[in-house]
Amino acid sequence: MAGLWLFFMALAVVFLLPGPDMILLLQTGARQGKGAALATAAGLAIARGCHVALAALGLAALFKAAPWTFDVVRLAGAAYLLWIGIQCLRTTLLPNLDSDQPVEKARWREAIRRGLLTNLLNPKALLFCSVLLPQFINPQAGSVLAQFAVLGVVLVGVGLLFDSAYALLGAALGRWLQRSPSAQRLQQWLFGSLLIGFAVRLTFVQQA
């Protein structure tokens, strides 16, 4: 499949840009440690896989035909980000993190669910898949469905690679922040405010 390397580079540029997924991973790593942050990354990967499947099924066309469906997803996603941001602002100082301490099943499930919903309720992520993937598909190169599947696997894999790096970075940040209560409060307000800001921005997003 021609252009696979170019596709990889395009994804790398996108995943390096700050967004709600990145902030969520950093915040989770700093607050709850490596295990919970990696579980959040797994939830994000599942959501991206869903977006790829929905893009293949033409859900973006549904958004165009029935704009209210786009608005429902957009507002639900904004409300969820707002809730996470407020929860972040209301948390107390960091607990004593131990990156080697196993994460309880309930925390794993909550972290996966938070990653899943944060990305799945972002219609921009679906539109991104719907716009980007077809540009790298060549109908003369074989089955379009097979090409779509390969690109989808690459997208999910690259995203998981970057997300895992952000999760580990967040965990390292949390260990460093334990030395300074004032730095913890700054991190708390910074990440919470950024998530709320992304929620407000998502509220005003319109279809192209």
Backbone torsions as a table, in degrees:
resi	resn	phi	psi	omega
1	MET	NA	117.7	-177.8
2	ALA	-69.2	145.6	174.5
3	GLY	83.3	10.5	-178.2
4	LEU	-64.8	-38.9	178.0
5	TRP	-65.7	-39.4	177.1
6	LEU	-64.3	-37.0	177.2
7	PHE	-62.7	-43.7	178.1
8	PHE	-60.0	-43.6	-179.6
9	MET	-65.4	-39.3	178.2
10	ALA	-62.3	-41.3	177.9
11	LEU	-64.6	-41.7	-179.3
12	ALA	-59.7	-42.2	178.8
13	VAL	-62.3	-43.5	-178.7
14	VAL	-64.6	-44.6	-176.4
15	PHE	-74.1	-13.8	175.3
16	LEU	-84.1	-15.6	180.0
17	LEU	-77.0	135.2	178.6
18	PRO	-61.4	136.5	178.4
19	GLY	-157.2	-179.9	-177.6
20	PRO	-62.2	-34.0	179.3
21	ASP	-63.2	-46.3	-179.5
22	MET	-62.2	-46.0	-178.6
23	ILE	-64.8	-39.3	178.7
24	LEU	-62.1	-42.2	-180.0
25	LEU	-65.8	-44.3	178.9
26	LEU	-63.3	-43.1	-178.6
27	GLN	-66.4	-42.3	179.4
28	THR	-65.5	-42.8	178.0
29	GLY	-61.8	-42.3	-179.2
30	ALA	-69.1	-35.4	-176.1
31	ARG	-86.5	-40.5	-168.3
32	GLN	-119.5	-6.0	176.4
33	GLY	96.9	179.0	-173.1
34	LYS	-62.7	-44.4	-175.6
35	GLY	-60.5	-48.2	-179.7
36	ALA	-65.7	-37.5	-179.8
37	ALA	-66.5	-40.8	177.7
38	LEU	-67.6	-33.3	174.8
39	ALA	-65.0	-38.8	175.9
40	THR	-62.3	-40.7	177.2
41	ALA	-61.3	-37.6	177.3
42	ALA	-64.3	-40.3	176.7
43	GLY	-62.7	-39.9	177.0
44	LEU	-63.9	-39.7	179.4
45	ALA	-64.2	-41.3	177.5
46	ILE	-61.8	-42.6	-179.8
47	ALA	-62.5	-41.9	179.7
48	ARG	-65.9	-37.1	175.0
49	GLY	-61.0	-40.0	176.4
50	CYS	-63.3	-41.2	179.6
51	HIS	-63.3	-40.5	178.0
52	VAL	-61.4	-46.0	179.7
53	ALA	-63.4	-42.7	180.0
54	LEU	-67.0	-36.6	177.1
55	ALA	-64.2	-40.0	178.3
56	ALA	-64.5	-32.4	-179.6
57	LEU	-82.4	-7.2	175.9
58	GLY	86.0	30.4	179.7
59	LEU	-64.8	-28.7	177.4
60	ALA	-60.4	-33.9	177.2
61	ALA	-66.0	-34.1	176.2
62	LEU	-64.5	-41.2	176.7
63	PHE	-57.9	-39.2	-179.9
64	LYS	-70.3	-42.0	-177.3
65	ALA	-73.3	-34.2	-179.2
66	ALA	-130.3	83.5	-175.4
67	PRO	-56.5	-24.1	-179.0
68	TRP	-64.8	-28.4	178.1
69	THR	-66.0	-38.2	175.9
70	PHE	-62.7	-42.5	-178.8
71	ASP	-65.2	-37.7	179.4
72	VAL	-62.3	-48.2	-179.8
73	VAL	-64.9	-42.6	-178.8
74	ARG	-60.9	-47.0	-178.0
75	LEU	-70.8	-35.8	176.5
76	ALA	-64.3	-42.8	178.2
77	GLY	-63.8	-41.6	178.6
78	ALA	-63.9	-41.7	179.4
79	ALA	-63.9	-38.6	-179.4
80	TYR	-68.4	-43.3	176.6
81	LEU	-62.0	-40.1	178.5
82	LEU	-61.6	-42.4	179.1
83	TRP	-62.9	-44.5	178.9
84	ILE	-62.6	-42.9	179.6
85	GLY	-61.3	-42.5	179.2
86	ILE	-66.2	-41.2	177.2
87	GLN	-60.2	-38.4	179.1
88	CYS	-64.3	-41.8	179.9
89	LEU	-67.2	-28.4	-175.6
90	ARG	-88.4	-9.2	-177.3
91	THR	-70.2	157.0	177.8
92	THR	-85.7	-171.2	179.3
93	LEU	-63.7	160.6	-175.6
94	LEU	-60.1	140.9	173.2
95	PRO	-73.6	174.3	177.7
96	ASN	-79.4	98.0	-173.7
97	LEU	-79.4	141.1	172.5
98	ASP	-131.8	106.4	-173.8
99	SER	-62.3	-20.1	-179.4
100	ASP	-91.9	-6.8	-178.9
101	GLN	-75.2	129.6	-178.7
102	PRO	-64.3	147.5	-179.4
103	VAL	-92.7	132.2	179.5
104	GLU	-61.7	153.2	-177.1
105	LYS	-59.4	-37.7	-179.6
106	ALA	-63.0	-39.9	178.3
107	ARG	-68.9	-36.6	175.7
108	TRP	-60.3	-49.3	-177.7
109	ARG	-62.2	-42.7	180.0
110	GLU	-64.3	-41.6	-179.8
111	ALA	-65.7	-43.1	178.1
112	ILE	-63.3	-44.1	-179.6
113	ARG	-63.2	-39.5	-179.7
114	ARG	-65.7	-42.2	176.2
115	GLY	-64.8	-42.0	-179.8
116	LEU	-60.8	-50.9	-175.8
117	LEU	-70.1	-35.7	-179.5
118	THR	-59.1	-42.4	-178.4
119	ASN	-86.7	-38.7	-176.0
120	LEU	-65.8	-31.7	-179.6
121	LEU	-90.8	17.1	176.9
122	ASN	-107.4	100.5	-177.1
123	PRO	-63.7	-22.0	177.3
124	LYS	-63.1	-33.9	179.3
125	ALA	-66.4	-40.5	177.7
126	LEU	-65.8	-45.4	179.4
127	LEU	-63.2	-34.9	177.4
128	PHE	-60.2	-47.2	178.0
129	CYS	-63.2	-41.2	-176.4
130	SER	-67.6	-29.6	-178.8
131	VAL	-89.3	-42.7	-172.9
132	LEU	-74.8	-48.7	-172.0
133	LEU	-59.9	-45.1	-179.2
134	PRO	-60.9	-24.6	-179.5
135	GLN	-67.9	-19.4	-177.7
136	PHE	-109.1	15.4	178.6
137	ILE	-106.0	130.2	178.8
138	ASN	-113.9	109.5	-177.9
139	PRO	-58.6	-25.0	179.8
140	GLN	-81.3	-6.3	-175.8
141	ALA	-94.1	5.8	-180.0
142	GLY	125.6	-159.5	-176.5
143	SER	-61.3	125.1	177.9
144	VAL	-65.3	-38.7	179.9
145	LEU	-63.2	-41.6	179.4
146	ALA	-65.1	-41.3	178.0
147	GLN	-63.9	-41.4	178.9
148	PHE	-61.4	-40.4	-179.8
149	ALA	-65.8	-42.5	179.2
150	VAL	-62.8	-46.0	178.9
151	LEU	-63.0	-37.6	178.5
152	GLY	-64.2	-41.7	178.1
153	VAL	-63.5	-41.7	178.4
154	VAL	-63.2	-43.9	-179.9
155	LEU	-60.3	-48.0	-179.4
156	VAL	-65.1	-41.5	-178.7
157	GLY	-65.3	-45.1	179.0
158	VAL	-64.6	-42.1	178.1
159	GLY	-60.8	-41.9	179.5
160	LEU	-66.0	-35.9	178.3
161	LEU	-62.1	-49.4	178.9
162	PHE	-66.2	-42.1	-178.6
163	ASP	-63.3	-38.4	178.3
164	SER	-64.0	-38.4	177.8
165	ALA	-63.9	-42.1	178.6
166	TYR	-66.6	-35.7	178.6
167	ALA	-63.4	-45.3	179.5
168	LEU	-67.3	-36.6	177.0
169	LEU	-64.0	-41.5	178.2
170	GLY	-63.4	-39.8	178.6
171	ALA	-64.5	-41.2	177.4
172	ALA	-64.1	-39.3	177.3
173	LEU	-62.2	-40.5	179.7
174	GLY	-63.1	-41.0	178.6
175	ARG	-64.6	-37.8	179.0
176	TRP	-69.7	-37.9	-177.0
177	LEU	-69.1	-20.1	-179.8
178	GLN	-61.4	-20.2	-178.5
179	ARG	-78.9	-16.0	-173.0
180	SER	-138.9	107.0	176.4
181	PRO	-58.4	-36.7	179.9
182	SER	-66.5	-38.2	177.1
183	ALA	-67.1	-34.7	177.1
184	GLN	-62.6	-44.4	179.7
185	ARG	-64.3	-38.4	178.4
186	LEU	-63.7	-44.2	178.4
187	GLN	-62.1	-43.3	-179.8
188	GLN	-58.4	-48.2	-178.2
189	TRP	-72.7	-35.5	179.9
190	LEU	-65.8	-52.0	-178.1
191	PHE	-67.0	-40.9	178.1
192	GLY	-61.8	-43.9	-179.9
193	SER	-66.1	-37.9	178.4
194	LEU	-64.9	-42.3	178.5
195	LEU	-64.1	-41.0	176.6
196	ILE	-64.7	-39.2	177.0
197	GLY	-62.3	-41.5	176.6
198	PHE	-64.6	-35.6	177.7
199	ALA	-63.7	-44.8	179.2
200	VAL	-63.5	-42.5	-179.5
201	ARG	-64.4	-40.2	179.3
202	LEU	-64.0	-30.9	179.1
203	THR	-59.9	-32.9	-175.2
204	PHE	-100.0	4.4	179.5
205	VAL	-68.5	136.3	176.9
206	GLN	-121.1	155.7	176.2
207	GLN	-67.9	145.0	178.2
208	ALA	-71.8	NA	NA
